[in-house]
Amino acid sequence: MSMMLVSRRHLAKSMVGVAGGTIRLFSSATTTACSVTGAAAAAKQSTRMGVPTWTKSGAVYWVQMDCGARSAGTVALGGKADYEEEKKQHAADHGSNPSVDNGSGNKDEKGIASYWGVGPTKLTKEDGTQWKWTCFRPWETYKADVSIDLNKHHVPTTFLDKLAYWTVKSLRWPTDLFFQRRYGCRAMMLETVAAVPGMVGGMLLHCKSLRRFEHSGGWIKALLEEAENERMHLMTFMEVAKPKWYERALVVTVQGVFFNAYLLGYLLSPKFAHRMVGYLEEEAIHSYTEFLKELDKGNIENVPAPAIAIDYWQLPPNSTLRDVVTVVRADEAHHRDVNHFASDIHYHGRQLKESPAPIGYH
């Protein structure tokens, strides 16, 4: 009789077992190999396991051979109780909580058990309390360097420098007109734009590295770090300023236009693109300085700092909005320096990969 080898890669057939009068349909995979010599052998083997295989009509059904673990996607028809128990056991084995069915079809998803071993990680802070953020991890937090010089400015001399400078200046006028002194909403809009250049630059350098089979000198990671840092600014200010529907619509419009414009600009001239971001960050420093002035005057309430900001910048527990704006402004000053530096590299006729990237320089 022919021998059929059942392995994890090849066993994808549906098999039906009869246990206690209940027919169960499995779509399973096994982690170890086992052998079956036809339907009769399967019946004989399963009989030794104590599982009946004959129905009222006398037909033989395929049965699941107990030679390995089943996938988390196993479905039982007519054996719901057994299946739920099996699912709970599987979840316990993989360190996650199973979903709980309240009987109405809605499930309280406390955790998703994964057959592939991918599950949620439980992290704690230094004080032993549970880490509640999934958008960033404890090792990605840092203390902002607020001692950085905020007044540095690159004087535009070449045509591209002047073009980049006046492009940014022209964008400031409609922003001032729209937001006036609503600096919370202004910061939110600014960050939706500021998070784009790093992602575009990192993406293009990534593709270039793949095409040319070369390293990037760390600049891919540096630019993506910048984009992520700007995005965290946005996540923070979302806790402070609640955008209205027309402001959300404006964000979608501005981001769509700016992304494509910056992508084209970077393809045409990276030196221009980085210089423009450098000037954009200079404007961001100015905006956050005005924000701080309004806070000091009492025109904007100095509310407690959002919890996400306290953990991300490792701020003291009693920090306020003013402390958050201060560290965000410091971040923008660092982004200013990085992008002006990147533009200078191109102006010297060199590629970014020739100068080590300032990774971790927020």
N, C-alpha and C positions, 0 to 999 in steps of 0.2 A: 504494500500500500504506500502511496506517496506521502512524503513527509513535508509538512508546511511549517516554515519557520516564522514565528510571530515576533516581531520586534517593535520597538518604540517608533521607528520610522515608518513601518509598513502596515501596522495594525490600525485600520481606520474603519473597519466594517462594523455594522451594527449587530449586536449580539443580544439575544433574549434569553434570560434565565428564569426559571420558575422556582420561586422560593415561598413555601407556605401557601401555595395557591395563588400567589401574586405574580403576574408577568411583569418583568422589568426590562426596559429597553435601554441599552448602554451605547454611548458613543465614546469609546475609551481609548486610552493609550497605556501601554505597559512599559515599565522601565527595565525589565529584564526579559531575556528571551525564553520561550517555552515552545514545545512542539505539540502538534495535534495531528493525529492520523485519521483524518476524515471525521464525519459526523458521528459514527459509531464510537470511535475512540474518545471523542469529546464527551459523549454520553457516559461511557464507561468511567472516564476520569472523573467526571462530575459526580457520578454515583459514589465513588470512593470518598469524595468530599462531602457526601451527605446531601447533595442537591438533586432533587428529582428533575428529570428532563423530558418526561413523556406527558403529553396532553391527553385529553379525552379522546381525541381522534387518533392517537397513537403516533403522531408525527414527532420527529426529533427536532428540537430547536438548538440553535447555537447557544452556548453558554459562555459566560466570561470566565476565563481561566485565572485563578488567583495566583498569578506569578509576578505581580508587581503592583505599583500604585496607580490608581485611576486618576484621570485629570479632574480638575475642579469643575469642569463643565459637564460632568456626568449627570444625566437626567434620568429620573425614575418615574415610570408611569404606573400608577396604582400603588406605589410604595413611598408615598410622600413622607411618612413618619421616619422611615429608614433613611431616606435621602437627606432630610433635614438634620438628623442625628449625625450622618456621615459628613455633612457640610460643616457642622459645628466642630466636629473632631478635627477636620482638615484645617479649619481656621485656627484652632488651638495649636495645632502642630506648627503652623507658620507664623504664629505671633500676632494674629489680627483677629478682630471680632467679626463674627458673621452678621449678616443683615437679619433683622428681626421683622417677621411678618405679623402685623397686628390683626390679620384676618380680613381686612378690607381691601387687600391688594396693594396697599401702600407699605413700603418697607423703610424702616429706620436704618439707614446705611451707616453703621458705626465703623465699618472697616471692610475692605475687600480682600478676601483671601486669594492669593495668586499661586497658581500651580507652578509658575516659573520662578518662585522664590523672591519676587519683587514685592516688597511690602513697605508700609510706612515705618519710618525710623523714629524712635523716641529719644529726644535730646533734652538735656537739662542745662540750666544756666549754672554759673559758678556758685550761686547760693543754693543750688539744689532744686529750685522750682522748675516746672516743665517749660520747655521752649515751645511757644505757641505759633511761631511764624513758619510758614512753608515757602514763602517767596524769597527768603534768605536764611542762611545758617549762622550759627554763632561765630564760626571762623571767618565769616565774611564781614563782620562788624569791625569798626575801627574808631579811633579818636581823631577827630578832624584837627588839622594843623591851622589854627586861626591866626598864627603869627605871620602868615604869608603877606607880602606886600600887595596891598589892594590898589595901589595907584600906578603901577607899571602900565605903560601904554606903548604900543608899537606905532611909531610915526610912519604913516604911509608915504613912500617915496616913488615906487615904480607905478606904472599904469595899472597893473593888476591889484596892487595894494590899495590904490585909490578907488578902484572899481569895487573891491570888496568892502572897503570902509563906507563908501556912500550907499552901497546896497543895504547894508545894515542900518545906516542912519535913516534911509527912506522907509524901512520897515517899522521903525520906532514911532513915526508920526501917527499912522492909523491905530497903533496899539495904545498910545497915549490918549487918543481921541475916544476910543471905545471903552477902555477900562477906567479912565480918569485916575482916581486915587483908591480904587478897589484893588489893593495890592495882593490880597489873597487870591482872587480870581486871576489877576494878572500873572502871578507866579505859576498858577496852575497851567495857564495857556503857554507861558514861556517854556515850561518843562516838557510839554507835549511836542514842542518844536526842537528844543535843545537835545532831546534824546534820540533824534533822527540821525544827525551826522555821524556819530560814532558807529551806529549800526550799519549805515551805508558804507562808510570807509572800511570797517572791519570786514563786511561782506565782499567788497571788491578786492581787498587784499587777500582774502581767503581764496577767492576764485583765481586770482593771479598766482598765488602760491601753488595751487593745484595744476594750473596750466604749465607753469615753468619748472615744476619739480624743485622748488627752492623754499628756504625758510623765510620768515617775514621779519626776523629780528625781534620778535615779540610784539610787533605793532598790531597784529590782529587782536591779541588778547587785551592790549592797552586800550584800543578803541572800543572794544566790546565792554570793557570795564567802565569806560566813560558813559556809554549808552545805558548800562545797567544802573550806574550811580544817578544819572539824570532821571531815570524811571523811578527810582526810589524817592527822589525829591517829589515827583508827582504823587506817588502813593501816600507820602506824608501830607502834602497840602490838600489832598482829597479829604483828609480827616478834619481839616480846618475850614476850607471853603467848599460849600456844596454847589456845584455848577448847575445853572438853570438849563432848560432844554435848548435855548438858542445859543448858549455858550458851548454846549456839547456839539451842536450842529456846526458851529464855527470851527471847533477843534478838528472835526472830520474834514472840513473843507480845506483848512490851512495845512493840515498834515498831508493831505493828498497832493496839494500843489507843491508844498515845500519838498516832500520826499522826491518827487520826480525831478524838480528843478535842481536839487542838490546832487542827485544821482548823475544828471547830465553834466553839471558843473564839475564834479569830481572826475568824470571820464575825460572831460576836455582839459582840465588843469587841476591836478591835486594841490599845487601850491596856492592857487586861488581859493580852492575849497577850504583848506585848512586855515588860511588867513582870514577868510570870512567868518569861520567859527570862532577864531581868536577874538575878532571884533564883536561877535555876538555875545561872547562870554564877558567882554568888557561892559557891554550894555546890561548884562544880567547883574554884574556887580553893582552898577549904578542903581538898578531897580531895587535890589535888596537893601542897599544903603538907604534909599528913600523909604522903604518898608520899615526899617529900623527907626527912622526919624518919626514916622507916624506912630509907632508903638511907644516911643519915648514921650511923645506929646500927649498920649492918651487918646488919640483919635481912633486907634484900633485897640481892642481889648487884648491884653497880654494874658491869654488863657494858658492853662497847663499844656505842656508839650504832649503830643499824641504818643501813645505807648510804643508805636512802631518806630518813632524817631528816637525815643530813649534807648531802645535796644540796638538800633542800627548804628547810632553814633556813640554808643556807650555813655550817654549823658547821665547825670545824677537824677535820682527819682523825682526830685522837686523842680526839674527844669521847666521852663516856660516857652511860649512861642518865640520870644526874643532869642533864646538860646538856639532854637531850631533855625531861625533865619540866619543867625551868625555862622553856624557851621555850614549851612547851605551856601552862603556867600563865599566862604573859604573854599568849598569844593569848586565853585565856578571859577575862582581865581586860579586854581590848579589846572582846570581844563583850559583856561586861557593860555597858560604857559605851555602846555603840551601841544596845542594846535599851532601856536606861533612858532614853536620849536620845529614842529613837523614841516611847516611851510618854509622855514629857513633852510632845512635840509634840502628840499627841492630847489630852492633858489641857488644853492651852491652846486647844483648839477648832480646831486647824489640821490640815491634811493633810500627810502626809509629803513630798509633792512641793514644798511651800512652803519646805522647808529642805533645802539641798543635802546629799546623802548622803555619809558618810565612806568613799568608795571607796578600797580599798587599805589600810584601817585594820584590820589583823589583830588 
